[in-house]
Amino acid sequence: MLLSLIASLFVLYRLYTIFCTPHTSNLRKGSGQSTRSLAVFLGSGGHTTEALALVSSLDFNKYSPRTYIISEGDSLSAKKAIALENLKKPGNTEYRLLTMPRARRVHQSLASTPFTALYSLVWTLRFMTLPAILSKQKFADALVINGPGTCVALVLVAYFNRFWWLESPRIIYVESFARVNSLSLSGKLVQPLADRFLVQWPTLAQTDGLGMGTPHYRGWLV
């Protein structure tokens, strides 16, 4: 009984410190680091196109190294990421590609989805949590995502790390340009957890924000 009470108080304390304590981390250059490491989830199709459009506007000398996370079987996104790297900095090796199992495959039954989603979570723990435990190595300073649902696994593991005081990336969610009047499903799931939640239409900026994910409108980003 006493142990259950202590465990409950500990969980409540950690949730309070994570969600209710203001974050002081600053991703901008000039806060003690000359460069910032960046991870970008390429969700295939239009998600990949928009994500790479965002990354292409960055100064690669300031955001390095870069990690591109690609869904299993999405060779086209991998080719596009490599093409962007060769265009921005020909011959550079300051990036890597990680292939991530899909949380849910196209036309997959809902009954089997929990199993593939769990596998996706476990795989994410391997590359985001284990290095933080074994060598206190941060996966990236910032994680940029724009959907679809597989990116939720990345967010959950980032928060798992935070819960246990492990190194964790800041989460930046950029809602798709195609979403004008309502958020996407992945946007609705991630919004309460994102450190920065960006929308590309002013109508979405009026959406009530939960947790830390108050929508911010900064114009068209892609």
C-alpha positions as CSV (number, residue, x, y, z in Angstrom):
1,M,0.0,0.0,0.0
2,L,2.8,2.4,1.0
3,L,4.8,1.5,-2.1
4,S,1.8,2.1,-4.4
5,L,1.3,5.5,-2.8
6,I,4.9,6.5,-3.2
7,A,4.9,5.3,-6.8
8,S,1.7,7.3,-7.5
9,L,3.2,10.4,-6.0
10,F,6.3,10.0,-8.0
11,V,4.4,9.7,-11.3
12,L,2.3,12.7,-10.4
13,Y,5.5,14.7,-9.6
14,R,7.2,13.8,-12.8
15,L,4.1,14.6,-14.9
16,Y,3.8,18.0,-13.2
17,T,7.5,18.8,-13.8
18,I,7.3,17.8,-17.4
19,F,4.0,19.4,-18.4
20,C,3.7,22.3,-15.9
21,T,7.3,23.6,-15.6
22,P,8.4,26.1,-18.2
23,H,11.1,24.8,-20.6
24,T,14.2,27.0,-20.8
25,S,15.9,25.1,-23.6
26,N,16.7,27.3,-26.6
27,L,17.3,25.8,-30.0
28,R,18.7,28.9,-31.6
29,K,22.3,29.2,-32.3
30,G,24.1,31.3,-29.7
31,S,22.9,29.6,-26.6
32,G,26.2,27.8,-26.0
33,Q,26.5,25.5,-29.0
34,S,27.8,26.4,-32.4
35,T,25.7,23.7,-34.1
36,R,22.5,21.9,-33.3
37,S,21.7,18.3,-34.2
38,L,18.5,17.7,-36.1
39,A,16.2,14.7,-36.6
40,V,13.5,14.8,-39.3
41,F,10.8,12.2,-39.7
42,L,9.9,11.6,-43.4
43,G,6.4,10.2,-43.5
44,S,6.3,9.4,-47.2
45,G,4.5,11.1,-50.0
46,G,3.4,14.7,-49.3
47,H,4.7,14.4,-45.7
48,T,8.2,13.8,-47.1
49,T,7.9,16.6,-49.6
50,E,6.9,19.2,-47.0
51,A,9.5,18.0,-44.4
52,L,12.3,18.2,-46.9
53,A,11.1,21.7,-48.1
54,L,11.4,22.8,-44.4
55,V,14.9,21.3,-44.0
56,S,16.1,22.8,-47.3
57,S,15.7,26.3,-46.0
58,L,18.1,25.7,-43.1
59,D,21.8,26.4,-42.9
60,F,23.3,23.0,-42.8
61,N,26.5,24.4,-41.2
62,K,24.3,25.3,-38.1
63,Y,22.2,22.2,-38.0
64,S,24.5,19.2,-38.0
65,P,24.5,16.3,-37.9
66,R,21.2,15.5,-39.4
67,T,19.1,12.3,-39.0
68,Y,16.4,11.4,-41.5
69,I,13.9,8.8,-40.1
70,I,12.2,6.9,-42.8
71,S,9.3,4.4,-42.6
72,E,10.1,0.8,-43.5
73,G,9.8,0.2,-47.3
74,D,9.9,3.9,-48.2
75,S,12.9,3.9,-50.5
76,L,11.7,7.0,-52.3
77,S,11.9,9.2,-49.2
78,A,15.5,7.9,-48.7
79,K,16.5,8.9,-52.2
80,K,15.0,12.3,-51.8
81,A,16.8,12.9,-48.5
82,I,20.1,11.9,-50.1
83,A,19.4,14.1,-53.1
84,L,18.8,17.1,-50.8
85,E,22.0,16.4,-48.9
86,N,24.1,16.2,-52.1
87,L,22.5,19.4,-53.4
88,K,23.1,21.4,-50.2
89,K,26.6,20.0,-49.4
90,P,28.0,17.7,-52.1
91,G,30.0,14.9,-50.7
92,N,29.2,15.6,-47.1
93,T,28.7,12.8,-44.6
94,E,27.1,14.8,-41.8
95,Y,23.8,12.9,-42.0
96,R,22.4,9.4,-41.5
97,L,19.3,7.5,-42.5
98,L,17.3,5.4,-40.0
99,T,14.6,3.0,-41.1
100,M,11.7,2.8,-38.7
101,P,9.0,0.1,-38.7
102,R,5.5,1.5,-39.5
103,A,3.1,1.7,-36.6
104,R,0.3,0.8,-39.1
105,R,0.7,-0.4,-42.7
106,V,-1.6,0.6,-45.5
107,H,-4.8,-1.4,-45.4
108,Q,-3.7,-3.1,-42.2
109,S,-6.5,-4.4,-40.0
110,L,-7.3,-2.5,-36.8
111,A,-7.0,-5.8,-34.8
112,S,-3.3,-6.2,-35.6
113,T,-2.4,-2.5,-35.4
114,P,-1.6,-2.6,-31.6
115,F,1.1,-5.2,-32.2
116,T,2.9,-3.3,-35.0
117,A,2.5,0.0,-33.1
118,L,4.2,-1.7,-30.1
119,Y,7.0,-3.0,-32.3
120,S,7.5,0.5,-33.6
121,L,7.7,1.8,-30.0
122,V,10.2,-0.8,-29.0
123,W,12.4,-0.1,-32.1
124,T,12.3,3.6,-31.2
125,L,13.5,2.9,-27.7
126,R,16.5,1.2,-29.2
127,F,17.8,4.2,-31.0
128,M,16.5,7.0,-28.8
129,T,16.6,5.6,-25.2
130,L,19.4,3.1,-25.1
131,P,22.2,5.6,-26.2
132,A,20.8,8.0,-23.6
133,I,21.2,5.3,-20.9
134,L,24.5,3.8,-21.9
135,S,26.4,6.9,-22.9
136,K,24.1,9.9,-22.0
137,Q,24.0,10.6,-25.7
138,K,21.2,12.8,-27.0
139,F,19.5,11.5,-30.1
140,A,19.1,15.0,-31.5
141,D,18.6,18.5,-30.2
142,A,15.4,18.9,-32.1
143,L,12.9,16.4,-33.7
144,V,10.8,17.8,-36.6
145,I,7.7,15.9,-37.5
146,N,4.6,16.5,-39.6
147,G,2.8,13.1,-39.5
148,P,1.5,10.6,-40.2
149,G,0.7,8.4,-37.3
150,T,4.1,6.5,-37.0
151,C,5.6,9.8,-35.8
152,V,3.6,9.5,-32.6
153,A,5.9,6.6,-31.5
154,L,8.8,9.0,-31.7
155,V,7.0,11.5,-29.5
156,L,6.0,8.9,-26.9
157,V,9.6,7.7,-26.6
158,A,10.9,11.2,-26.3
159,Y,8.6,11.7,-23.3
160,F,9.6,8.3,-21.9
161,N,13.1,9.7,-21.8
162,R,12.0,12.9,-20.2
163,F,10.1,11.0,-17.5
164,W,13.4,9.3,-16.5
165,W,15.6,12.4,-16.8
166,L,17.3,11.0,-19.9
167,E,18.4,13.2,-22.9
168,S,15.5,13.9,-25.2
169,P,15.0,16.0,-28.3
170,R,12.7,19.0,-28.4
171,I,9.6,18.2,-30.4
172,I,8.5,20.5,-33.3
173,Y,5.4,19.6,-35.1
174,V,4.5,21.3,-38.4
175,E,1.0,20.7,-39.5
176,S,0.5,19.9,-43.2
177,F,-0.1,22.8,-45.6
178,A,-3.2,20.9,-46.8
179,R,-4.9,21.2,-43.4
180,V,-6.8,24.5,-43.6
181,N,-9.8,24.2,-41.2
182,S,-9.0,21.2,-39.0
183,L,-6.0,19.4,-37.6
184,S,-4.9,16.0,-38.9
185,L,-5.3,13.0,-36.7
186,S,-1.6,12.9,-36.0
187,G,-1.7,16.6,-35.3
188,K,-4.5,16.1,-32.7
189,L,-2.5,13.3,-31.0
190,V,0.8,15.2,-30.9
191,Q,-0.6,18.7,-30.1
192,P,-0.7,18.4,-26.3
193,L,2.9,17.0,-26.3
194,A,4.7,19.2,-28.8
195,D,7.2,21.8,-27.6
196,R,6.3,23.8,-30.6
197,F,3.2,23.3,-32.7
198,L,3.2,25.2,-36.0
199,V,0.3,25.6,-38.4
200,Q,0.3,27.2,-41.8
201,W,-3.2,28.7,-41.9
202,P,-4.5,31.4,-39.5
203,T,-7.8,29.5,-39.0
204,L,-5.9,26.7,-37.3
205,A,-4.2,29.1,-34.9
206,Q,-7.6,29.6,-33.3
207,T,-7.7,26.0,-32.3
208,D,-7.6,25.6,-28.5
209,G,-4.2,24.3,-27.4
210,L,-3.9,21.5,-24.9
211,G,-0.8,21.1,-22.8
212,M,2.2,22.8,-24.3
213,G,1.1,22.5,-27.9
214,T,-0.6,25.9,-28.4
215,P,-0.9,26.4,-32.2
216,H,1.4,29.1,-33.7
217,Y,0.8,30.6,-37.1
218,R,4.0,31.7,-38.9
219,G,2.7,31.9,-42.4
220,W,3.4,29.4,-45.2
221,L,6.4,27.3,-44.3
222,V,6.6,25.1,-47.4
